[in-house]
Amino acid sequence: MSFTRKDLLGIEELSAGEIQSLLVAAVSFKEIIERNVKKVPTLRGKTIINLFLEPSTRTRISFELAGKYLSADVINISAGGSSVSKGESLLDTAKTLEAMKADYLVVRTPFAGAPLYLAKMVKSAVINAGDGAHEHPTQALLDLFTIQEKFQQIRSLKVAIIGDISHSRVARSNIWGLLKLGAEVTLIAPPTLLPIDIEKMGVKVRFKIDDELKKADLVYVLRLQRERQRGGLLPGLREYARLYGINSSRISKKAMVMHPGPLNQGIEIDDELAYGPRSLVTDQVTNGLAVRMAVLYLLVGKK
């Protein structure tokens, strides 16, 4: 199936065929970024505006590089550097940018659903770069690409996702993507960090951590969002590290590990495992470029 959507707003709305179309396209773009000369003229004359209303390093730089490698003009706007800080609405900002003939709006916002709202209101292609605790579709796509590259196929793979599920848009997008491609997904987290009725998505929820980790082919470790500690959801970071921190002895010898970054070192995962031979963390960063190039190409460049 080809990818014919105007926008990329979430993984939940995509079919398995659309996801695979994006992953297949990313293979060609990974070949490009491994060349000595990485720039291609695919998006020459196109304009990408990265509108990031939340802090970001990996995602923003990845989109910026992806656009530049495709020869697009890329402009970065942060909350503090936009009229949003003066009280202008997000819609007004987006309409202003569209009037300047921007071809893409890459939006990161603390408000769940904002990219969907903007996509209905502007003609520019809208890409969700993370909206609140809702979704982060390009992170999930780069994760799926990395998993498929490593394991050859995702179907029947046993994936354990461990950490702060409640506040994680990465978890939600990955759950949708993994299930659509046939993986078995198990969630592991303290009860206070699990959404109510999350099992309705089609996942398993387990609390016997070590038993479940030993069964997994892949352990996806989420960032513990330390800013949530003020809510009293956990007794403390040291206690979390003891009960839910991942190291080589807690997972099976065949299992690989992933993490979306940034890492809280020594809390959710130890350094030896995070940067060792069983880690796919650096592969995720590299593959993020290829996947985002593929997304930009399929939304506007292909047309």
Secondary structure, DSSP 8 states (H G I E B T S, - for coil): -----S-B--STT--HHHHHHHHHHHHHHHHHHTSSS---STTTT-EEEEEESS--SHHHHHHHHHHHHTT-EEEEEEGGGSGGGGT--HHHHHHHHHHTT-SEEEEEESSTTHHHHHHHH-SSEEEEEEETTTB-HHHHHHHHHHHHHHHS--TT-EEEEES--TT-HHHHHHHHHHHHTT-EEEEE--GGGS-TTGGGGT-EEE--HHHHHHH-SEEEE----GGGGGGT-SS-HHHHHHHH-B-GGGS-TT-EEE--S---BTTTB-HHHHTSTTB-HHHHHHHHHHHHHHHHIIIII--
